[in-house]
Amino acid sequence: MPDSMSEQLRRDMECEGLLECFHGLKELDRDCFQTLVKADESLTVDEIADAVDRERSTAYRAVQRLLQTGFIEKDQINYEQGGYYHVYSPTDPANIADDMQRMLNDWYAKMGQLIHEFEDKYDRSETAASAAES
């Protein structure tokens, strides 16, 4: 079961924890992302797998999750004699931060609406007035 909001606010968090908090990403996803951030150039899935010491298929699944969340980008490299391969690089951190800020704003608005609904539903003065009218 996820931690309550009050528990999350009490515990120490690092900015990398946002990957998990906003998108439900796993430790391996974070390791793959950090590998790409630290790299001097774009990497293949095989290179990422070697860096995080995992099987290619396991690293590939992590890369796919990072692509779906927009944390990394994929480019196709074509061979002169035909064929191609893909390389991956981190998305601009400003774009990621903007996306997380939008998600936070949406979440905040939703929570505000739910709090208002809670207040309306459980307001004792309205409940007492309704009972008196009956």
ZINORGI-V338646 format. One record per residue. RES is the residue in one small letter. PSI is psi as a letter, one per 40 degrees, with the letter a starting at -180 (none if undefined). OMEGA is omega in radians with two decimals (NA if undefined). Layout:
BEGIN
RES&PSI&OMEGA / RES&PSI&OMEGA
END
This chain:
BEGIN
m&h&-3.13 / p&i&3.09 / d&i&3.05 / s&i&3.14 / m&d&-3.13 / s&d&3.07 / e&d&3.13 / q&d&-3.13 / l&d&-3.14 / r&d&-3.06 / r&i&3.10 / d&h&3.11 / m&i&3.03 / e&i&-3.10 / c&d&3.10 / e&d&3.09 / g&e&3.10 / l&d&3.10 / l&d&3.13 / e&d&-3.05 / c&d&-3.06 / f&d&-2.98 / h&e&3.13 / g&f&-3.12 / l&i&-3.05 / k&i&3.13 / e&d&3.12 / l&d&3.11 / d&d&3.13 / r&d&3.12 / d&d&3.12 / c&d&3.12 / f&d&-3.14 / q&d&3.07 / t&d&3.14 / l&d&3.13 / v&d&-3.10 / k&e&-3.08 / a&i&3.11 / d&e&-3.12 / e&i&3.10 / s&i&-3.09 / l&i&3.01 / t&i&3.08 / v&d&3.12 / d&d&3.13 / e&d&3.09 / i&d&3.14 / a&d&3.10 / d&d&-3.08 / a&d&-3.13 / v&e&3.08 / d&f&3.10 / r&i&3.06 / e&i&-3.13 / r&d&-3.08 / s&d&3.12 / t&d&3.11 / a&d&3.13 / y&d&3.12 / r&d&3.10 / a&d&3.12 / v&d&3.12 / q&d&3.09 / r&d&3.12 / l&d&3.07 / l&d&-3.11 / q&d&-3.14 / t&e&3.14 / g&e&-3.13 / f&d&3.10 / i&i&3.13 / e&i&-3.13 / k&h&3.05 / d&i&3.11 / q&h&3.07 / i&h&-3.11 / n&h&3.02 / y&i&3.11 / e&d&-3.10 / q&e&3.14 / g&i&-3.11 / g&i&-3.11 / y&i&3.00 / y&i&-3.11 / h&i&3.01 / v&i&-3.04 / y&i&3.12 / s&i&-3.14 / p&i&3.04 / t&i&3.09 / d&h&-3.12 / p&d&3.12 / a&d&3.10 / n&d&3.11 / i&d&-3.13 / a&d&3.10 / d&d&3.13 / d&d&3.12 / m&d&3.12 / q&d&3.08 / r&d&3.13 / m&d&3.12 / l&d&3.11 / n&d&3.10 / d&d&3.13 / w&d&-3.13 / y&d&3.12 / a&d&3.13 / k&d&3.13 / m&d&3.09 / g&d&3.11 / q&d&-3.14 / l&d&3.09 / i&d&3.11 / h&d&3.11 / e&d&3.10 / f&d&-3.13 / e&d&3.13 / d&d&-3.07 / k&d&-3.03 / y&e&3.10 / d&h&-3.07 / r&d&-3.10 / s&d&3.10 / e&d&3.14 / t&d&3.13 / a&d&3.14 / a&d&3.12 / s&d&-3.13 / a&d&-3.12 / a&d&-3.14 / e&d&-3.08 / s&none&NA
END
